[in-house]
Amino acid sequence: MLYESLLDFWRVRLSFLPWNEIDTVLLDMDGTLLDLHYDNVFWMNTLPEKLAARSGQTLAQSKAALFARYEKVMGTIDWYCLDYWAEQLDIDIMAAKREDQHLIRMRDDTIPFLDALNVSGREVVLVTNAHPEALALKLENTELGNHISQMISTHEFGVPKEYQSLWQQLHQRVSFNPSRTLFVDDNLPILNAAQTFGIKHLLSIINPDSQKEDRTITDFPATADYRDFTNEILATPVQKGKQ
Ligand SMILES: [Mg+2]
């Protein structure tokens, strides 16, 4: 491969993955395949604004109260549960989420990445902490469903990806060899949980929200563009039956 600049060279080096050792790819959704901008706008702006308008609080007061609630449950299944928030906040949360749905979009590099994975014969599974209704809304507003056949919301297991019991249950449900599996997620505590379970290959995202600055990630290989991988993915197809 020819590099256009030294920076380019380091970008590809830092995201190095041994694709010939990877048969299965488990993928997060929000911030990994879809732009996290939608979720950030909804939870950090739209929702506190709605609650402020209803209660007569200032936006600052509404945000302080709401973010304190977030902090209490962050990383648990409740944090990802729309039924929990509908009840806690006494609001039609799906109706509110639909108001921002024009912001739901795939990353530009998602389809080339998924297509390369599929063509190369790799097993591709979406594993999201998104609530089933949130997942359905994302599928309604993107082409994601045309490019991934297996999709799992962790709500069916009652625990999110932060918990070892999720990985144990997922391993029962989807047969994958952890030492030949790549897991891609923008959430670092979740990547740590997957690593603890024994998933050997891990990849993080430098730019989960298109409207925010790139992040510096040092604990895991990280990418800002999946298209850096497509040639190598296609050059190392999985030999069916030899896994
Ligand atoms: Mg994510």
Boltz pocket constraint, residues with backbone or C-beta under 6 A from the ligand:
constraints:
  - pocket:
      binder: B
      contacts: [[A, 28], [A, 29], [A, 30], [A, 31], [A, 32], [A, 185], [A, 186], [A, 187]]
      max_distance: 6.0
